[in-house]
Amino acid sequence: MEMEYSRKNVWENASEDKKKQIFDTAEDFKKFNDASKTERLAVREIVRRAKREGFKDIEKCKSLKKGDRVYYIDKGKLLYLAVVGMKPLTEGANIIVSHTDCTRLDLKIMPMYERDGFAYFKTCVYSATKLDKWTSTPLAMYGTVIRRDGSTVDIAEGDGADDAALFITDLSLHYSQEQLKKPMGEAYDPERMNVYLGSTAAEGAPKDPVKAHILNILNDKYGITEEDFVSAEIEIVPAGKTRDIGLDRSALCGYGFDDRAAVYAQMRGAFACKAPQRTAVSIFVDKEEVGFGGRSGSHSRVMDYFFRLLAEKTGCDGSGITLNRVQLGSKVLSLEAVCGHDPTYPEIRDQYSGSLLGHGLQLIKYANRPGKVNTSEASAEFIGEVRKLFNDNGIIWQPFTGREKVGGFGTVAVDFSNMGMEVLDAAICVLGAHSPYEFMLKSDLYEACRACEIYFNKLK
């Protein structure tokens, strides 16, 4: 028996087949991530793949039997996948939850203006981010617009092979003396994150001719007018694709790894779930980055409706007491993609409990907030259950605790534990989280996919 704990690198003693699977998984993730640059697009891509894997719309099913695979979408931004288990739902479900929203810039409700011959969009920051990283880099625009006549149109600009990118300018170094004297949090004003749209004028426009020209372009392509921005959800995200990093191609960089790497791993685990003992439920929520609220967030009571619907379709009573039994018997893995030790910044890592990239999925007893305030702390029993499950099935994992004085993060775990569920936070190691481009090792992503598969299939 080993008395001392030591972390294990995923590559250590990896077979040739496992090495191939690591790289194959990364190739598929790149395709998924590039198709999922907003929460709406992520839900669409998951559902597209889920249908291919035999998942059906639960609301079109009269009843469900063991092994049936279903999905439920609420308003295009909240998604549930479920594989019906051998045991009754009243004994609880094995749940994994992640979030599809990522740090970005949103457009303000009336965003377009012209100044000194340039047309711009005014933006609003969504979630915490280092604003300087959003300047001087190519940007793309995605969104959904409800037009005056009630019809819907999707917008996508900046990522296509022939698309023009968008851009936020920054001060030239030659004129940055005052800016450089300021703390980072003050040097970049959210109100100056203005997206450049163009500088050519429409002929004969009596007012704001450049703005008029851009509106004409948008109207020709999408049939929208300026008033339509009031009923639109349009997001500014980095342009470009997810790419291999390193001469050995062992890493990835791209937009939105926090949290779409977790979304992908969870999705892969759900697809690999065939005939579980306990019903397996995969939940993809929105609004995690801004406090969990709203209809599509983890605070939402839509979850109650889904579980009552699932209970009813599987032959259980859909009443409130049944819902309570489902919740009290359920076990949740709250999956994230954060943390990770950066060798360039060793002072950030807790030398005893901090995680190392390449050493598998992080198990997090409580989210890293000073004094454990507003966190959900997993019970010793549930941590022990998951730890044994992973050890027995060859999953490489590692514990994580951060240093309180250097920062922290929150997760959706608290919402699920408040419903009486057993909850444990877990995370894929990511560097540069909340930047336009983030960094992750392919080996950690692969191990997270395996962990989700084992959790769904074998947790009793």
SULCOR-V512591 format. One record per pair of residues at least 24 apart in sequence whose C-alpha atoms are under 7 Angstrom apart, sorted by the first residue. I is the first residue (numbers start at 1). J is the second residue. D is the distance in whole Angstrom. If there is no record, write none. Layout:
# SULCOR-V512591
i = <I	I>
j = <J	J>
d = <D	D>
This chain:
# SULCOR-V512591
i = <7	7	8	8	9	9	10	10	10	10	10	22	22	22	23	25	26	29	30	33	34	34	38	39	39	39	39	40	40	42	43	43	43	53	62	63	63	64	64	65	67	67	77	77	78	78	78	78	79	79	79	80	80	80	80	81	81	81	82	82	82	82	83	83	83	84	84	85	85	85	85	85	85	86	86	86	87	87	89	89	89	90	90	90	91	91	91	92	92	92	92	92	93	93	93	93	93	93	93	93	94	94	94	94	94	94	94	94	95	95	95	95	95	95	96	96	96	96	96	96	96	96	97	97	97	97	97	97	98	98	98	98	98	98	98	98	99	99	99	99	99	99	100	100	100	100	100	100	101	101	101	101	102	102	102	102	103	103	103	103	104	104	104	105	105	105	106	106	106	107	107	109	109	110	110	113	114	114	114	117	117	118	118	118	119	119	119	119	119	119	120	120	120	120	121	121	121	122	122	123	123	125	127	127	128	129	129	130	131	132	133	133	134	135	135	135	136	136	136	136	137	138	138	138	138	138	139	139	139	139	139	139	139	140	140	140	140	140	140	141	141	141	141	142	142	142	143	143	143	144	144	144	145	145	145	145	146	146	146	147	147	148	153	158	159	159	165	166	166	166	167	167	168	168	168	168	238	250	250	251	251	251	252	252	252	252	253	253	253	253	254	254	254	255	255	255	257	257	258	258	258	258	259	259	261	262	262	262	262	265	265	265	266	266	268	269	269	269	269	269	270	272	273	273	273	276	276	276	277	278	280	288	292	298	298	299	327	327	327	328	328	329	330	330	331	331	331	332	332	332	332	333	333	333	333	334	334	334	334	334	334	335	335	335	336	336	336	337	337	337	337	338	338	338	338	338	339	339	339	340	340	340	342	348	349	349	350	350	353	353	353	354	354	354	355	355	355	357	357	358	358	358	359	359	359	359	360	360	360	360	360	361	361	361	361	361	361	361	361	361	362	362	362	362	362	362	362	363	363	363	363	363	363	363	364	364	364	364	364	364	365	365	366	367	367	367	368	368	368	368	368	369	369	369	370	375	375	376	376	376	378	378	382	383	389	395	395	396>
j = <359	398	359	396	358	359	358	359	360	396	443	442	443	446	442	446	442	264	242	260	241	242	101	77	100	101	286	76	77	100	76	77	79	271	313	313	314	313	314	314	274	275	286	296	284	285	286	296	283	284	285	281	282	283	284	281	282	283	279	280	281	282	279	280	281	279	280	275	276	277	278	279	280	276	277	278	277	278	279	311	326	322	325	326	325	326	329	326	327	328	329	330	278	279	280	281	326	329	330	331	278	279	280	281	330	331	332	456	280	281	282	331	332	333	266	281	282	283	332	333	334	335	282	283	284	333	334	335	262	263	283	284	285	334	335	336	259	263	284	285	286	288	259	260	263	284	285	286	286	287	288	289	256	258	259	289	127	128	129	434	235	236	237	235	236	237	234	235	236	234	235	229	230	229	230	211	208	210	211	199	210	198	199	210	196	197	198	199	210	211	194	195	196	197	194	195	196	194	195	193	194	190	289	290	434	434	435	435	188	188	435	436	436	168	169	170	167	168	169	170	167	165	166	167	238	239	165	166	167	236	237	238	239	165	166	236	237	238	239	234	235	236	237	234	235	236	233	234	235	232	233	234	228	231	232	233	228	231	232	224	228	228	222	239	239	240	239	195	196	197	195	196	193	194	195	196	436	441	442	440	441	442	439	440	441	442	437	438	439	440	437	438	439	436	437	438	337	438	336	337	338	433	336	337	337	335	336	337	428	448	449	452	449	452	449	449	450	452	453	456	453	453	453	456	457	456	457	458	460	460	456	412	412	412	415	415	419	420	421	420	421	421	421	422	421	422	423	421	422	423	424	423	424	425	426	412	413	423	424	425	426	425	426	427	426	427	428	427	428	429	430	427	428	429	430	433	429	430	431	429	430	431	431	406	402	403	402	403	399	400	401	400	401	402	398	399	400	429	441	441	443	444	396	397	398	444	396	397	398	444	447	396	397	398	426	427	428	444	447	448	397	398	399	400	426	427	428	397	398	399	400	425	426	427	399	400	401	424	425	426	424	425	425	409	410	411	401	402	404	408	409	404	408	409	404	410	414	413	414	417	423	424	422	424	459	447	451	447>
d = <6	6	6	7	6	4	6	6	6	7	6	6	6	5	7	6	6	7	5	7	6	6	7	6	5	5	7	6	5	7	7	6	7	7	7	5	6	5	5	6	6	5	6	6	6	5	6	5	6	5	7	7	6	5	6	6	5	7	7	5	4	6	6	5	7	5	7	6	5	5	4	4	7	6	5	6	6	5	6	6	6	6	5	5	7	6	5	4	6	7	4	4	6	5	6	7	7	7	5	6	6	6	5	6	6	5	6	6	6	5	6	6	5	6	7	7	5	6	6	5	6	7	6	5	6	6	5	6	6	6	7	5	6	6	5	6	6	7	5	5	5	6	6	6	7	6	6	6	5	6	7	7	6	6	7	7	5	7	7	6	7	6	6	6	5	7	6	5	6	6	6	6	5	6	6	6	6	7	6	6	7	6	5	7	6	5	5	6	6	5	6	5	5	5	6	5	7	5	7	6	6	7	5	6	7	5	6	7	6	6	7	7	7	5	6	6	7	6	6	6	6	6	6	6	6	5	6	5	6	7	6	4	4	6	6	6	5	6	5	7	6	5	6	6	5	7	5	4	6	6	5	6	7	6	4	6	7	5	6	6	5	6	7	6	5	6	7	7	6	7	6	5	6	6	5	6	6	6	6	6	4	5	6	5	6	7	6	5	5	7	5	5	7	6	5	6	7	6	7	5	6	6	6	5	6	6	5	6	7	6	4	7	7	6	6	6	7	5	4	7	7	6	6	6	6	7	5	7	7	7	6	7	7	6	7	6	6	6	6	5	5	7	5	6	6	5	6	7	6	5	6	6	5	6	7	7	6	7	6	5	6	6	5	5	6	4	6	5	4	6	6	6	6	6	5	6	6	6	7	5	6	6	7	7	7	7	6	6	6	5	5	5	6	6	7	7	5	6	7	6	6	6	7	7	7	7	5	5	6	5	6	7	5	6	7	6	5	6	7	6	6	5	5	6	5	5	6	7	6	5	6	6	5	7	6	5	7	7	5	5	6	7	7	6	6	7	7	6	7	5	6	6	5	6	5	7	6	6	5	7	6	5	7	7	7	7	6	7>
